[in-house]
């Protein structure tokens, strides 16, 4: 997000992300539980768009390529394996 959406150099994004992780640890939270205000206290360039990216389910479903982790792709693999197992018997 910081690199792709905000155009920050990777090195800067890396440090900002590390600071956000440290803040979450200090608060006893997972990084996805930090509020937007908490994240913006780390760096004002963090916008609302980052909140959805920190959602584990949204992150998982973002991988839509064949064999990816999106729910629809996982279900495709399950069905494929059911067919394979049926053929083995």
N, CA, C and O atoms as a GROMACS GRO file, in nm:
protein
  356
    1UNK      N    1   0.082  -0.119   0.000
    1UNK     CA    2   0.000   0.000   0.000
    1UNK      C    3   0.087   0.126   0.000
    1UNK      O    4   0.068   0.215  -0.082
    2UNK      N    5   0.180   0.132   0.090
    2UNK     CA    6   0.263   0.253   0.099
    2UNK      C    7   0.350   0.271  -0.025
    2UNK      O    8   0.374   0.384  -0.068
    3UNK      N    9   0.395   0.162  -0.081
    3UNK     CA   10   0.479   0.170  -0.202
    3UNK      C   11   0.391   0.188  -0.325
    3UNK      O   12   0.412   0.280  -0.404
    4UNK      N   13   0.293   0.099  -0.342
    4UNK     CA   14   0.211   0.101  -0.463
    4UNK      C   15   0.112   0.217  -0.468
    4UNK      O   16   0.100   0.284  -0.570
    5UNK      N   17   0.044   0.242  -0.358
    5UNK     CA   18  -0.061   0.345  -0.355
    5UNK      C   19  -0.007   0.484  -0.322
    5UNK      O   20  -0.051   0.584  -0.379
    6UNK      N   21   0.086   0.489  -0.229
    6UNK     CA   22   0.136   0.619  -0.183
    6UNK      C   23   0.266   0.661  -0.251
    6UNK      O   24   0.309   0.775  -0.238
    7UNK      N   25   0.328   0.568  -0.323
    7UNK     CA   26   0.450   0.601  -0.397
    7UNK      C   27   0.575   0.620  -0.312
    7UNK      O   28   0.671   0.683  -0.355
    8UNK      N   29   0.573   0.565  -0.191
    8UNK     CA   30   0.689   0.578  -0.104
    8UNK      C   31   0.799   0.481  -0.146
    8UNK      O   32   0.770   0.373  -0.198
    9UNK      N   33   0.923   0.518  -0.123
    9UNK     CA   34   1.031   0.422  -0.144
    9UNK      C   35   1.014   0.304  -0.048
    9UNK      O   36   0.965   0.320   0.064
   10UNK      N   37   1.054   0.186  -0.093
   10UNK     CA   38   1.037   0.066  -0.011
   10UNK      C   39   1.101   0.083   0.126
   10UNK      O   40   1.044   0.042   0.227
   11UNK      N   41   1.219   0.142   0.129
   11UNK     CA   42   1.290   0.160   0.257
   11UNK      C   43   1.204   0.238   0.356
   11UNK      O   44   1.196   0.201   0.474
   12UNK      N   45   1.140   0.347   0.311
   12UNK     CA   46   1.054   0.426   0.400
   12UNK      C   47   0.932   0.345   0.444
   12UNK      O   48   0.894   0.346   0.561
   13UNK      N   49   0.870   0.275   0.348
   13UNK     CA   50   0.752   0.194   0.380
   13UNK      C   51   0.787   0.086   0.482
   13UNK      O   52   0.708   0.056   0.572
   14UNK      N   53   0.904   0.029   0.468
   14UNK     CA   54   0.950  -0.076   0.560
   14UNK      C   55   0.958  -0.021   0.702
   14UNK      O   56   0.914  -0.086   0.797
   15UNK      N   57   1.015   0.098   0.718
   15UNK     CA   58   1.028   0.158   0.852
   15UNK      C   59   0.892   0.196   0.909
   15UNK      O   60   0.867   0.176   1.028
   16UNK      N   61   0.805   0.249   0.826
   16UNK     CA   62   0.671   0.286   0.873
   16UNK      C   63   0.596   0.161   0.919
   16UNK      O   64   0.531   0.161   1.023
   17UNK      N   65   0.606   0.055   0.839
   17UNK     CA   66   0.539  -0.070   0.875
   17UNK      C   67   0.594  -0.125   1.006
   17UNK      O   68   0.518  -0.172   1.090
   18UNK      N   69   0.724  -0.120   1.022
   18UNK     CA   70   0.786  -0.164   1.147
   18UNK      C   71   0.736  -0.085   1.266
   18UNK      O   72   0.711  -0.141   1.373
   19UNK      N   73   0.722   0.046   1.249
   19UNK     CA   74   0.670   0.130   1.357
   19UNK      C   75   0.525   0.096   1.390
   19UNK      O   76   0.485   0.098   1.506
   20UNK      N   77   0.446   0.064   1.288
   20UNK     CA   78   0.307   0.025   1.310
   20UNK      C   79   0.300  -0.108   1.386
   20UNK      O   80   0.218  -0.125   1.476
   21UNK      N   81   0.386  -0.202   1.350
   21UNK     CA   82   0.391  -0.330   1.420
   21UNK      C   83   0.432  -0.308   1.565
   21UNK      O   84   0.374  -0.369   1.655
   22UNK      N   85   0.530  -0.223   1.589
   22UNK     CA   86   0.572  -0.193   1.727
   22UNK      C   87   0.458  -0.133   1.807
   22UNK      O   88   0.438  -0.168   1.923
   23UNK      N   89   0.381  -0.042   1.745
   23UNK     CA   90   0.268   0.019   1.814
   23UNK      C   91   0.165  -0.087   1.851
   23UNK      O   92   0.112  -0.088   1.962
   24UNK      N   93   0.137  -0.176   1.758
   24UNK     CA   94   0.041  -0.284   1.786
   24UNK      C   95   0.089  -0.370   1.902
   24UNK      O   96   0.011  -0.405   1.990
   25UNK      N   97   0.216  -0.403   1.902
   25UNK     CA   98   0.272  -0.485   2.010
   25UNK      C   99   0.263  -0.413   2.144
   25UNK      O  100   0.230  -0.474   2.246
   26UNK      N  101   0.291  -0.283   2.143
   26UNK     CA  102   0.283  -0.204   2.267
   26UNK      C  103   0.141  -0.203   2.322
   26UNK      O  104   0.121  -0.204   2.444
   27UNK      N  105   0.042  -0.202   2.232
   27UNK     CA  106  -0.099  -0.199   2.274
   27UNK      C  107  -0.155  -0.339   2.297
   27UNK      O  108  -0.270  -0.353   2.338
   28UNK      N  109  -0.075  -0.441   2.270
   28UNK     CA  110  -0.122  -0.578   2.287
   28UNK      C  111  -0.225  -0.618   2.183
   28UNK      O  112  -0.314  -0.699   2.210
   29UNK      N  113  -0.212  -0.561   2.064
   29UNK     CA  114  -0.308  -0.587   1.956
   29UNK      C  115  -0.240  -0.648   1.836
   29UNK      O  116  -0.118  -0.640   1.820
   30UNK      N  117  -0.320  -0.709   1.751
   30UNK     CA  118  -0.275  -0.748   1.618
   30UNK      C  119  -0.276  -0.620   1.534
   30UNK      O  120  -0.358  -0.532   1.559
   31UNK      N  121  -0.190  -0.610   1.436
   31UNK     CA  122  -0.184  -0.488   1.356
   31UNK      C  123  -0.319  -0.458   1.290
   31UNK      O  124  -0.352  -0.341   1.268
   32UNK      N  125  -0.396  -0.562   1.258
   32UNK     CA  126  -0.527  -0.541   1.195
   32UNK      C  127  -0.628  -0.479   1.291
   32UNK      O  128  -0.733  -0.432   1.249
   33UNK      N  129  -0.597  -0.480   1.420
   33UNK     CA  130  -0.687  -0.423   1.520
   33UNK      C  131  -0.658  -0.276   1.550
   33UNK      O  132  -0.734  -0.212   1.623
   34UNK      N  133  -0.550  -0.222   1.495
   34UNK     CA  134  -0.521  -0.080   1.516
   34UNK      C  135  -0.623   0.004   1.443
   34UNK      O  136  -0.666  -0.030   1.332
   35UNK      N  137  -0.662   0.113   1.504
   35UNK     CA  138  -0.756   0.205   1.438
   35UNK      C  139  -0.681   0.287   1.333
   35UNK      O  140  -0.558   0.294   1.333
   36UNK      N  141  -0.757   0.348   1.245
   36UNK     CA  142  -0.697   0.435   1.146
   36UNK      C  143  -0.620   0.547   1.215
   36UNK      O  144  -0.513   0.588   1.169
   37UNK      N  145  -0.674   0.597   1.324
   37UNK     CA  146  -0.607   0.704   1.399
   37UNK      C  147  -0.472   0.656   1.453
   37UNK      O  148  -0.373   0.728   1.449
   38UNK      N  149  -0.471   0.533   1.505
   38UNK     CA  150  -0.344   0.475   1.552
   38UNK      C  151  -0.243   0.469   1.439
   38UNK      O  152  -0.128   0.509   1.454
   39UNK      N  153  -0.288   0.417   1.324
   39UNK     CA  154  -0.198   0.403   1.210
   39UNK      C  155  -0.149   0.539   1.161
   39UNK      O  156  -0.032   0.553   1.125
   40UNK      N  157  -0.237   0.638   1.160
   40UNK     CA  158  -0.197   0.771   1.116
   40UNK      C  159  -0.107   0.840   1.216
   40UNK      O  160  -0.035   0.934   1.181
   41UNK      N  161  -0.109   0.794   1.342
   41UNK     CA  162  -0.014   0.850   1.440
   41UNK      C  163   0.128   0.805   1.407
   41UNK      O  164   0.225   0.870   1.446
   42UNK      N  165   0.139   0.693   1.336
   42UNK     CA  166   0.269   0.643   1.291
   42UNK      C  167   0.316   0.724   1.172
   42UNK      O  168   0.432   0.765   1.165
   43UNK      N  169   0.224   0.749   1.078
   43UNK     CA  170   0.258   0.828   0.959
   43UNK      C  171   0.128   0.881   0.897
   43UNK      O  172   0.036   0.803   0.870
   44UNK      N  173   0.122   1.010   0.874
   44UNK     CA  174   0.001   1.074   0.821
   44UNK      C  175  -0.034   1.030   0.680
   44UNK      O  176  -0.147   1.049   0.636
   45UNK      N  177   0.060   0.971   0.609
   45UNK     CA  178   0.033   0.927   0.471
   45UNK      C  179  -0.048   0.798   0.466
   45UNK      O  180  -0.091   0.756   0.359
   46UNK      N  181  -0.068   0.737   0.581
   46UNK     CA  182  -0.151   0.616   0.585
   46UNK      C  183  -0.297   0.661   0.577
   46UNK      O  184  -0.345   0.735   0.663
   47UNK      N  185  -0.365   0.615   0.474
   47UNK     CA  186  -0.504   0.654   0.452
   47UNK      C  187  -0.601   0.541   0.482
   47UNK      O  188  -0.561   0.432   0.524
   48UNK      N  189  -0.729   0.568   0.459
   48UNK     CA  190  -0.834   0.471   0.488
   48UNK      C  191  -0.817   0.340   0.411
   48UNK      O  192  -0.859   0.235   0.458
   49UNK      N  193  -0.755   0.347   0.294
   49UNK     CA  194  -0.739   0.229   0.210
   49UNK      C  195  -0.660   0.118   0.275
   49UNK      O  196  -0.675   0.001   0.238
   50UNK      N  197  -0.577   0.152   0.370
   50UNK     CA  198  -0.492   0.050   0.433
   50UNK      C  199  -0.573  -0.040   0.526
   50UNK      O  200  -0.535  -0.155   0.549
   51UNK      N  201  -0.682   0.010   0.580
   51UNK     CA  202  -0.759  -0.068   0.677
   51UNK      C  203  -0.809  -0.198   0.614
   51UNK      O  204  -0.800  -0.304   0.676
   52UNK      N  205  -0.862  -0.190   0.493
   52UNK     CA  206  -0.912  -0.310   0.425
   52UNK      C  207  -0.798  -0.407   0.395
   52UNK      O  208  -0.818  -0.529   0.396
   53UNK      N  209  -0.681  -0.355   0.369
   53UNK     CA  210  -0.567  -0.442   0.338
   53UNK      C  211  -0.518  -0.519   0.460
   53UNK      O  212  -0.457  -0.625   0.446
   54UNK      N  213  -0.546  -0.468   0.577
   54UNK     CA  214  -0.503  -0.535   0.699
   54UNK      C  215  -0.602  -0.642   0.744
   54UNK      O  216  -0.575  -0.717   0.838
   55UNK      N  217  -0.716  -0.650   0.678
   55UNK     CA  218  -0.817  -0.752   0.706
   55UNK      C  219  -0.769  -0.884   0.646
   55UNK      O  220  -0.748  -0.893   0.525
   56UNK      N  221  -0.750  -0.984   0.730
   56UNK     CA  222  -0.696  -1.112   0.683
   56UNK      C  223  -0.780  -1.174   0.573
   56UNK      O  224  -0.725  -1.226   0.476
   57UNK      N  225  -0.912  -1.169   0.586
   57UNK     CA  226  -0.999  -1.229   0.485
   57UNK      C  227  -0.986  -1.155   0.352
   57UNK      O  228  -0.981  -1.217   0.246
   58UNK      N  229  -0.981  -1.023   0.358
   58UNK     CA  230  -0.965  -0.945   0.234
   58UNK      C  231  -0.831  -0.975   0.169
   58UNK      O  232  -0.822  -0.986   0.047
   59UNK      N  233  -0.728  -0.988   0.250
   59UNK     CA  234  -0.596  -1.021   0.196
   59UNK      C  235  -0.597  -1.158   0.130
   59UNK      O  236  -0.542  -1.176   0.022
   60UNK      N  237  -0.660  -1.253   0.195
   60UNK     CA  238  -0.668  -1.388   0.141
   60UNK      C  239  -0.746  -1.388   0.009
   60UNK      O  240  -0.703  -1.451  -0.088
   61UNK      N  241  -0.858  -1.317   0.004
   61UNK     CA  242  -0.941  -1.316  -0.115
   61UNK      C  243  -0.884  -1.233  -0.228
   61UNK      O  244  -0.933  -1.239  -0.341
   62UNK      N  245  -0.782  -1.157  -0.201
   62UNK     CA  246  -0.719  -1.077  -0.307
   62UNK      C  247  -0.638  -1.164  -0.402
   62UNK      O  248  -0.609  -1.123  -0.514
   63UNK      N  249  -0.603  -1.284  -0.360
   63UNK     CA  250  -0.524  -1.374  -0.444
   63UNK      C  251  -0.617  -1.461  -0.527
   63UNK      O  252  -0.652  -1.573  -0.490
   64UNK      N  253  -0.657  -1.406  -0.643
   64UNK     CA  254  -0.759  -1.466  -0.728
   64UNK      C  255  -0.703  -1.557  -0.836
   64UNK      O  256  -0.781  -1.622  -0.906
   65UNK      N  257  -0.573  -1.564  -0.851
   65UNK     CA  258  -0.516  -1.647  -0.958
   65UNK      C  259  -0.543  -1.795  -0.931
   65UNK      O  260  -0.571  -1.834  -0.817
   66UNK      N  261  -0.535  -1.876  -1.035
   66UNK     CA  262  -0.558  -2.019  -1.021
   66UNK      C  263  -0.464  -2.076  -0.914
   66UNK      O  264  -0.343  -2.054  -0.918
   67UNK      N  265  -0.523  -2.148  -0.819
   67UNK     CA  266  -0.444  -2.204  -0.709
   67UNK      C  267  -0.421  -2.105  -0.596
   67UNK      O  268  -0.353  -2.137  -0.498
   68UNK      N  269  -0.478  -1.985  -0.608
   68UNK     CA  270  -0.460  -1.882  -0.507
   68UNK      C  271  -0.542  -1.910  -0.381
   68UNK      O  272  -0.613  -2.010  -0.374
   69UNK      N  273  -0.531  -1.821  -0.284
   69UNK     CA  274  -0.595  -1.841  -0.154
   69UNK      C  275  -0.736  -1.787  -0.145
   69UNK      O  276  -0.801  -1.803  -0.042
   70UNK      N  277  -0.786  -1.722  -0.250
   70UNK     CA  278  -0.923  -1.670  -0.247
   70UNK      C  279  -1.020  -1.786  -0.223
   70UNK      O  280  -0.997  -1.898  -0.269
   71UNK      N  281  -1.128  -1.759  -0.151
   71UNK     CA  282  -1.225  -1.862  -0.118
   71UNK      C  283  -1.272  -1.936  -0.242
   71UNK      O  284  -1.278  -2.059  -0.242
   72UNK      N  285  -1.305  -1.864  -0.347
   72UNK     CA  286  -1.354  -1.927  -0.470
   72UNK      C  287  -1.248  -2.020  -0.529
   72UNK      O  288  -1.282  -2.127  -0.579
   73UNK      N  289  -1.122  -1.981  -0.524
   73UNK     CA  290  -1.014  -2.066  -0.577
   73UNK      C  291  -0.990  -2.188  -0.489
   73UNK      O  292  -0.962  -2.297  -0.540
   74UNK      N  293  -1.002  -2.171  -0.359
   74UNK     CA  294  -0.985  -2.284  -0.268
   74UNK      C  295  -1.096  -2.386  -0.289
   74UNK      O  296  -1.071  -2.506  -0.290
   75UNK      N  297  -1.220  -2.338  -0.306
   75UNK     CA  298  -1.332  -2.428  -0.331
   75UNK      C  299  -1.314  -2.502  -0.463
   75UNK      O  300  -1.352  -2.619  -0.474
   76UNK      N  301  -1.258  -2.435  -0.563
   76UNK     CA  302  -1.229  -2.502  -0.690
   76UNK      C  303  -1.132  -2.618  -0.668
   76UNK      O  304  -1.149  -2.726  -0.725
   77UNK      N  305  -1.031  -2.595  -0.587
   77UNK     CA  306  -0.933  -2.700  -0.559
   77UNK      C  307  -0.996  -2.816  -0.483
   77UNK      O  308  -0.964  -2.932  -0.509
   78UNK      N  309  -1.085  -2.785  -0.390
   78UNK     CA  310  -1.154  -2.890  -0.315
   78UNK      C  311  -1.235  -2.978  -0.411
   78UNK      O  312  -1.229  -3.100  -0.404
   79UNK      N  313  -1.310  -2.914  -0.501
   79UNK     CA  314  -1.390  -2.990  -0.597
   79UNK      C  315  -1.301  -3.073  -0.689
   79UNK      O  316  -1.333  -3.188  -0.720
   80UNK      N  317  -1.191  -3.016  -0.731
   80UNK     CA  318  -1.098  -3.089  -0.817
   80UNK      C  319  -1.043  -3.212  -0.745
   80UNK      O  320  -1.033  -3.320  -0.804
   81UNK      N  321  -1.008  -3.195  -0.620
   81UNK     CA  322  -0.955  -3.307  -0.542
   81UNK      C  323  -1.062  -3.412  -0.512
   81UNK      O  324  -1.031  -3.531  -0.505
   82UNK      N  325  -1.186  -3.370  -0.494
   82UNK     CA  326  -1.294  -3.466  -0.476
   82UNK      C  327  -1.305  -3.555  -0.599
   82UNK      O  328  -1.321  -3.677  -0.588
   83UNK      N  329  -1.297  -3.493  -0.716
   83UNK     CA  330  -1.302  -3.570  -0.840
   83UNK      C  331  -1.185  -3.666  -0.851
   83UNK      O  332  -1.201  -3.781  -0.891
   84UNK      N  333  -1.068  -3.618  -0.816
   84UNK     CA  334  -0.948  -3.702  -0.822
   84UNK      C  335  -0.962  -3.821  -0.726
   84UNK      O  336  -0.930  -3.934  -0.763
   85UNK      N  337  -1.010  -3.794  -0.604
   85UNK     CA  338  -1.028  -3.902  -0.507
   85UNK      C  339  -1.130  -4.004  -0.555
   85UNK      O  340  -1.111  -4.125  -0.537
   86UNK      N  341  -1.238  -3.958  -0.615
   86UNK     CA  342  -1.340  -4.049  -0.668
   86UNK      C  343  -1.281  -4.139  -0.775
   86UNK      O  344  -1.316  -4.257  -0.784
   87UNK      N  345  -1.193  -4.084  -0.856
   87UNK     CA  346  -1.128  -4.162  -0.963
   87UNK      C  347  -1.031  -4.266  -0.907
   87UNK      O  348  -1.001  -4.364  -0.975
   88UNK      N  349  -0.983  -4.246  -0.786
   88UNK     CA  350  -0.886  -4.338  -0.725
   88UNK      C  351  -0.953  -4.464  -0.672
   88UNK      O  352  -0.886  -4.566  -0.650
   89UNK      N  353  -1.083  -4.459  -0.651
   89UNK     CA  354  -1.155  -4.574  -0.593
   89UNK      C  355  -1.210  -4.662  -0.697
   89UNK      O  356  -1.273  -4.763  -0.665
   0.00000   0.00000   0.00000
